[in-house]
Amino acid sequence: MTWLWLLCAAGALTQSGLNLLRPVTSYKLIALDAGPVTIGLVTAAYALLPLFAAVWLGKVSDRMASLRIMIVAGVIMLALGGVGLMLSPNVLGVALASALLGMGHLAFTVGGQTTIARTATNNQLDAGFGWFTASYSLGQMIGPILGGALLGTASVTGGEESLGRIHLALWVGAILAAVAVVPAALRFEAVPLRPVRPRNDDDAAASIPRILGTRGVVPYMVTSLGLLAMIDILTAFLPVVGEEAGVAPVVVGVLLAVRGGASILSRVVLPWLSIRFSRRGLLKTCLLVAAVTLVFPPWVITHEWLAAIFLAVGGFFLGLGQPLTMSMITTAVPEHWRGSALAVRLMGNRLGQVGMPMLAGLVAAPLGPAAAIWIACGVLAVSGAERVIRDR
């Protein structure tokens, strides 16, 4: 299992850098006098290029004998995106750097997920995806704490001094992501990847219509979309809610880290839970509980302990959803489609990451940034209710 731990180490480092960079990006946009609509559009730019590249990368990953090149390329793009965020003098530059950051995250994620899908047996998938996504949650905990500590307790609208603190944090995020090249570049595929079955005819080839036409794939994709959009909107808009309420960036960083830490716990215990409960039952529970609990943090953000409790409970159930949908989609399709199917899932995620922040930004403009989070909660609630009705 050395290959999995090296992959998880790279995942934790890349996600620490990414989840430092993304909340700090919101603070840089605030310092550049950007409003909620602009913040929503820049957040959507992060997912725009990956939306179109996901399926192509998935097909490439199915054909590659080794996925190290794709994983290392993802790490390099993440680091360069962080440098771009720091050097960008205006909103357009920040949006372009965010798009590069999104491409790096996509390449790393496709490479990592396909490595697990082509190496682990079906009964090892929950554990493999669980540990891999737990490494992501570890980064989602470390990044905001470190970013908040670097920004400190002062407002980010205080001129050159606050912009200097923002740039320092962005440098640290880029360096964290770059360090991940060390475990990513090692020959971690000690267990050879199972070869992809040759595609001798068109019927054997994966395509978007065929993958989406496979029973169960579309509902699992919609569920995954809603869960990831919720995490993105929390990451982008909780800093704005905090700034409006007078809550220091360091406190917002801790609150986001609590959410990430709770997701680590849920993903570590997922193999135990999946033995005792059905995947479908766990998925319904995570959608409905996360939808209800994450409504409250924007209301109670000035009561930090109360907000942390709601984020911990919501984060625990949010954390279950991503590895569950990975396992369910992986086992729903033929084995030689697995990389492509996981990439189509990521394409759906990116569609949500483009559309949901734009919608959230439009809603936040007249109603305030908290409304962006409430919209995402509504999407989770609808998705959970649909799963309950479908299963009945």
Phi and psi in degrees as a GROMACS rama.xvg file:
@    title "Ramachandran Plot"
@    xaxis  label "Phi"
@    yaxis  label "Psi"
@TYPE xy
-57.3962  -38.9446  THR-2
-57.2384  -38.4525  TRP-3
-70.5365  -39.9453  LEU-4
-69.417  -36.7083  TRP-5
-65.2051  -40.3364  LEU-6
-62.7135  -41.5551  LEU-7
-67.7977  -36.3499  CYS-8
-62.0975  -44.6893  ALA-9
-63.3051  -39.2879  ALA-10
-62.0216  -43.5619  GLY-11
-63.8034  -40.4344  ALA-12
-68.9983  -45.5838  LEU-13
-63.3446  -40.1899  THR-14
-74.575  -29.1968  GLN-15
-62.3437  -46.4924  SER-16
-63.7309  -45.906  GLY-17
-62.5528  -42.8969  LEU-18
-84.6028  -3.81253  ASN-19
-83.7123  -44.2561  LEU-20
-65.8396  -41.2621  LEU-21
-70.7931  -47.0567  ARG-22
-63.2324  -37.4598  PRO-23
-66.5362  -29.454  VAL-24
-59.33  -41.0369  THR-25
-61.3014  -40.0716  SER-26
-67.3438  -36.277  TYR-27
-65.6006  -40.4619  LYS-28
-63.5378  -39.3952  LEU-29
-60.8043  -43.7745  ILE-30
-63.9496  -26.3952  ALA-31
-89.2874  12.9016  LEU-32
66.6628  29.6831  ASP-33
-80.6426  143.878  ALA-34
-95.6255  -178.575  GLY-35
-58.7  -37.918  PRO-36
-63.4424  -44.7718  VAL-37
-63.3517  -42.653  THR-38
-61.1244  -40.4674  ILE-39
-63.3244  -40.8863  GLY-40
-67.7585  -41.1087  LEU-41
-66.787  -38.5787  VAL-42
-62.0707  -38.4549  THR-43
-67.9112  -33.7472  ALA-44
-60.1233  -31.1721  ALA-45
-56.1688  -33.7773  TYR-46
-102.843  -2.85244  ALA-47
-69.054  -53.6819  LEU-48
-62.4304  -44.5875  LEU-49
-58.7711  -28.2427  PRO-50
-57.3974  -40.2114  LEU-51
-89.5091  -22.0092  PHE-52
-95.1749  -13.2428  ALA-53
-60.5101  -49.5844  ALA-54
-66.691  -41.0235  VAL-55
-59.5893  -45.4629  TRP-56
-63.4338  -36.996  LEU-57
-62.3071  -43.3246  GLY-58
-65.761  -38.5169  LYS-59
-62.2473  -42.9793  VAL-60
-64.5532  -31.7518  SER-61
-65.9683  -27.2946  ASP-62
-94.7053  -16.0544  ARG-63
-77.7497  136.494  MET-64
-75.4875  -30.2547  ALA-65
-134.904  137.704  SER-66
-101.223  7.92188  LEU-67
-62.1098  -37.4699  ARG-68
-61.9794  -44.5725  ILE-69
-64.3212  -41.2498  MET-70
-66.0986  -44.8716  ILE-71
-65.326  -40.345  VAL-72
-60.4069  -38.826  ALA-73
-61.3988  -42.9691  GLY-74
-61.2528  -44.9982  VAL-75
-63.2074  -42.5943  ILE-76
-64.491  -37.5393  MET-77
-61.3783  -45.1644  LEU-78
-63.9653  -43.9315  ALA-79
-64.8157  -36.5715  LEU-80
-61.6479  -40.0457  GLY-81
-63.2133  -42.5189  GLY-82
-62.3201  -41.323  VAL-83
-61.6061  -39.9377  GLY-84
-60.5719  -41.0254  LEU-85
-68.1805  -40.3105  MET-86
-82.589  -16.4059  LEU-87
-65.4949  127.493  SER-88
-90.5947  -7.60875  PRO-89
-148.661  177.135  ASN-90
-63.968  -39.1394  VAL-91
-60.9332  -44.0015  LEU-92
-62.5663  -39.8722  GLY-93
-62.7372  -40.9326  VAL-94
-64.0633  -42.775  ALA-95
-65.0401  -41.8158  LEU-96
-65.1498  -36.2025  ALA-97
-64.2973  -37.6541  SER-98
-64.2023  -41.118  ALA-99
-64.6876  -39.5104  LEU-100
-59.2583  -42.2197  LEU-101
-64.3898  -38.4365  GLY-102
-66.4258  -38.9041  MET-103
-64.0063  -43.7752  GLY-104
-62.4586  -40.4264  HIS-105
-63.1437  -48.915  LEU-106
-61.319  -43.772  ALA-107
-63.9954  -43.577  PHE-108
-68.0967  -43.7352  THR-109
-60.6678  -46.2107  VAL-110
-60.7192  -44.453  GLY-111
-67.9579  -46.0792  GLY-112
-64.2899  -41.1262  GLN-113
-68.3253  -34.7841  THR-114
-58.1348  -44.8839  THR-115
-67.4758  -44.9701  ILE-116
-62.9251  -31.6724  ALA-117
-96.2402  -2.22619  ARG-118
-112.546  -44.1067  THR-119
-78.7515  149.546  ALA-120
-77.3063  166.901  THR-121
-57.2406  -39.3054  ASN-122
-79.8944  -3.68663  ASN-123
-101.406  -3.57891  GLN-124
-64.3987  -44.7447  LEU-125
-58.6943  -43.2487  ASP-126
-66.3523  -45.0452  ALA-127
-62.284  -51.1275  GLY-128
-67.3578  -32.8826  PHE-129
-63.0345  -47.3343  GLY-130
-68.027  -38.5656  TRP-131
-63.6341  -46.1424  PHE-132
-72.927  -24.9311  THR-133
-64.3844  -36.89  ALA-134
-63.9809  -34.4665  SER-135
-64.9603  -42.7164  TYR-136
-65.9134  -34.8951  SER-137
-59.9457  -44.1632  LEU-138
-64.6127  -35.6053  GLY-139
-68.603  -17.9418  GLN-140
-89.1749  -45.8876  MET-141
-69.0277  -44.8743  ILE-142
-56.6137  -52.9645  GLY-143
-64.3113  -36.2924  PRO-144
-62.223  -47.2676  ILE-145
-65.7078  -42.3479  LEU-146
-62.2642  -44.1351  GLY-147
-63.1611  -39.1905  GLY-148
-64.5992  -38.5928  ALA-149
-70.8067  -32.7113  LEU-150
-78.7974  -31.0121  LEU-151
81.586  -159.734  GLY-152
-101.056  -8.99697  THR-153
-80.1569  160.417  ALA-154
-65.9831  150.252  SER-155
-88.9738  4.63833  VAL-156
-102.766  24.8698  THR-157
-96.5438  20.4579  GLY-158
93.602  -150.042  GLY-159
-62.7025  -36.1219  GLU-160
-63.6343  -45.7588  GLU-161
-67.5248  -35.5397  SER-162
-65.6929  -34.6241  LEU-163
-63.7111  -40.9475  GLY-164
-65.5629  -38.8563  ARG-165
-62.3307  -44.8864  ILE-166
-66.0975  -37.5084  HIS-167
-60.9256  -44.6354  LEU-168
-62.1492  -39.6398  ALA-169
-66.1447  -37.5675  LEU-170
-61.0617  -45.0276  TRP-171
-61.9189  -40.9052  VAL-172
-61.5883  -42.2554  GLY-173
-64.807  -39.1146  ALA-174
-67.6806  -41.4273  ILE-175
-57.8594  -45.681  LEU-176
-63.435  -39.9544  ALA-177
-64.8693  -35.138  ALA-178
-61.0019  -26.5846  VAL-179
-63.3638  -13.0944  ALA-180
-65.0656  -23.6471  VAL-181
-66.2439  -59.5636  VAL-182
-67.3986  -29.5431  PRO-183
-68.2823  -31.2469  ALA-184
-83.6533  -13.9568  ALA-185
-70.082  157.17  LEU-186
-79.4004  79.9251  ARG-187
-84.4177  -7.39402  PHE-188
-83.0399  57.9435  GLU-189
-63.578  -32.7921  ALA-190
-91.8677  115.145  VAL-191
-59.1827  142.034  PRO-192
-64.2876  137.332  LEU-193
-64.1986  130.927  ARG-194
-64.0743  145.121  PRO-195
-77.5698  133.679  VAL-196
-60.808  132.821  ARG-197
-57.4831  143.117  PRO-198
-98.2943  92.3435  ARG-199
-83.5382  -18.6237  ASN-200
-143.779  167.75  ASP-201
-63.7363  -29.852  ASP-202
-63.1021  -26.2357  ASP-203
-84.6823  -13.3189  ALA-204
-81.8453  138.899  ALA-205
-75.6823  141.593  ALA-206
-145.203  161.606  SER-207
-58.8869  -48.1929  ILE-208
-60.4087  -39.8712  PRO-209
-67.2756  -41.6245  ARG-210
-64.8177  -46.2512  ILE-211
-67.5817  -25.9101  LEU-212
-79.5535  -9.88928  GLY-213
-71.8464  133.86  THR-214
-57.2023  129.855  ARG-215
92.8702  -19.371  GLY-216
-65.7586  -48.0354  VAL-217
-61.5189  -48.057  VAL-218
-59.4179  -39.2471  PRO-219
-67.8331  -34.4249  TYR-220
-65.9415  -42.3814  MET-221
-63.2714  -40.5408  VAL-222
-62.6972  -46.6194  THR-223
-61.4409  -40.9454  SER-224
-56.9053  -48.9273  LEU-225
-64.4493  -39.7629  GLY-226
-66.1935  -45.4298  LEU-227
-70.5604  -37.1414  LEU-228
-62.3566  -35.8914  ALA-229
-62.1125  -43.9012  MET-230
-63.874  -43.1115  ILE-231
-62.2513  -43.8089  ASP-232
-70.1397  -37.3918  ILE-233
-59.7427  -45.3806  LEU-234
-63.3067  -38.912  THR-235
-83.754  -36.982  ALA-236
-104.14  -19.4958  PHE-237
-63.3003  -38.6926  LEU-238
-58.6596  -36.0368  PRO-239
-70.9033  -41.0934  VAL-240
-59.8581  -44.8381  VAL-241
-63.9029  -42.4001  GLY-242
-63.4273  -39.6494  GLU-243
-67.3558  -33.5751  GLU-244
-88.5947  -1.39875  ALA-245
80.1422  22.4873  GLY-246
-91.3435  130.795  VAL-247
-64.6207  147.815  ALA-248
-54.8674  -35.2925  PRO-249
-63.7184  -35.3186  VAL-250
-70.4708  -42.7633  VAL-251
-61.2862  -39.2923  VAL-252
-60.5845  -41.7669  GLY-253
-65.1251  -41.7805  VAL-254
-62.1327  -43.886  LEU-255
-64.9181  -34.4742  LEU-256
-67.7541  -35.2544  ALA-257
-60.0692  -43.2756  VAL-258
-60.6181  -44.6405  ARG-259
-65.2819  -40.2647  GLY-260
-63.8489  -39.3898  GLY-261
-64.6876  -34.9041  ALA-262
-68.8524  -33.4495  SER-263
-58.7108  -48.6868  ILE-264
-58.48  -46.1956  LEU-265
-64.1307  -35.2937  SER-266
-77.5143  -29.1762  ARG-267
-68.3884  -38.7587  VAL-268
-89.0928  -0.590586  VAL-269
-57.5515  -43.9437  LEU-270
-56.3246  -39.1011  PRO-271
-66.4214  -44.0651  TRP-272
-65.6456  -39.0383  LEU-273
-69.9715  -20.1785  SER-274
-74.6158  -35.1136  ILE-275
-94.7476  -21.7759  ARG-276
-131.713  155.497  PHE-277
-74.129  150.295  SER-278
-59.9718  -40.0064  ARG-279
-64.9918  -41.4166  ARG-280
-65.2853  -41.6698  GLY-281
-63.2975  -38.6567  LEU-282
-64.8457  -44.854  LEU-283
-60.6053  -43.3993  LYS-284
-63.5035  -43.7071  THR-285
-65.8341  -37.0689  CYS-286
-64.4705  -49.1114  LEU-287
-71.9728  -42.2286  LEU-288
-68.4587  -41.9995  VAL-289
-62.4402  -40.5216  ALA-290
-60.1899  -42.561  ALA-291
-72.9837  -46.8222  VAL-292
-73.2449  -31.0102  THR-293
-83.4967  -1.53515  LEU-294
-66.7653  -30.5576  VAL-295
-85.7887  -32.2121  PHE-296
-53.0384  -41.2338  PRO-297
-62.1883  -31.8653  PRO-298
-70.2069  -34.9544  TRP-299
-114.83  22.2733  VAL-300
-63.7788  -25.1424  ILE-301
-75.8239  -14.0292  THR-302
-102.572  85.8307  HIS-303
-57.6641  -40.4292  GLU-304
-66.2317  -38.9896  TRP-305
-67.9899  -43.2377  LEU-306
-61.1424  -38.3856  ALA-307
-64.4921  -37.7349  ALA-308
-63.3061  -47.7034  ILE-309
-63.409  -40.0147  PHE-310
-68.3869  -32.831  LEU-311
-66.5268  -46.695  ALA-312
-65.9355  -48.0514  VAL-313
-62.1544  -39.6652  GLY-314
-65.2613  -36.1908  GLY-315
-60.154  -47.3419  PHE-316
-77.9145  -31.1649  PHE-317
-60.3463  -39.111  LEU-318
-63.947  -29.6085  GLY-319
-69.6798  -32.9368  LEU-320
-66.2934  -42.956  GLY-321
-64.1133  -52.2528  GLN-322
-63.888  -32.0244  PRO-323
-63.5776  -44.9611  LEU-324
-67.8919  -32.2084  THR-325
-61.7414  -48.6214  MET-326
-62.8561  -41.9944  SER-327
-67.7995  -39.161  MET-328
-72.3035  -40.4277  ILE-329
-59.0616  -43.5227  THR-330
-81.3046  -12.2298  THR-331
-81.1732  -22.39  ALA-332
-110.946  162.794  VAL-333
-58.523  152.451  PRO-334
-59.5458  -36.4436  GLU-335
-79.008  2.04249  HIS-336
-102.416  -0.616227  TRP-337
-60.307  -46.7911  ARG-338
-61.7382  -42.7657  GLY-339
-65.4228  -41.1262  SER-340
-65.4347  -41.4445  ALA-341
-65.913  -32.6031  LEU-342
-69.8609  -38.5851  ALA-343
-62.7089  -39.1654  VAL-344
-58.6929  -43.9888  ARG-345
-65.0887  -36.2693  LEU-346
-59.6474  -44.2331  MET-347
-61.9103  -40.5342  GLY-348
-58.8846  -44.5782  ASN-349
-68.2154  -32.9442  ARG-350
-59.5926  -43.6432  LEU-351
-65.456  -36.8797  GLY-352
-72.4998  -20.0871  GLN-353
-83.9476  -51.3005  VAL-354
-72.4314  -44.2159  GLY-355
-65.2174  -46.1545  MET-356
-63.0166  -35.775  PRO-357
-64.009  -45.2871  MET-358
-62.3831  -42.7597  LEU-359
-62.7325  -40.6417  ALA-360
-64.8688  -39.6373  GLY-361
-65.218  -39.0757  LEU-362
-70.5284  -37.7252  VAL-363
-68.8237  -27.9906  ALA-364
-58.4437  -51.3555  ALA-365
-85.9418  -27.2505  PRO-366
-104.925  -9.62767  LEU-367
101.606  157.5  GLY-368
-64.3353  -25.7125  PRO-369
-61.8353  -32.6123  ALA-370
-61.9983  -29.1364  ALA-371
-61.3811  -42.787  ALA-372
-68.445  -38.7324  ILE-373
-66.4531  -35.7807  TRP-374
-60.9524  -43.6706  ILE-375
-63.986  -37.6061  ALA-376
-62.051  -39.1665  CYS-377
-62.265  -39.3173  GLY-378
-63.0598  -42.6418  VAL-379
-62.6278  -42.228  LEU-380
-63.2598  -43.1835  ALA-381
-63.9775  -42.6633  VAL-382
-62.8845  -42.531  SER-383
-64.5081  -41.6515  GLY-384
-64.5679  -38.7745  ALA-385
-62.6626  -39.8081  GLU-386
-63.9951  -40.2611  ARG-387
-62.649  -46.9344  VAL-388
-63.9663  -43.2549  ILE-389
-60.9737  -44.0265  ARG-390
-69.094  -32.272  ASP-391
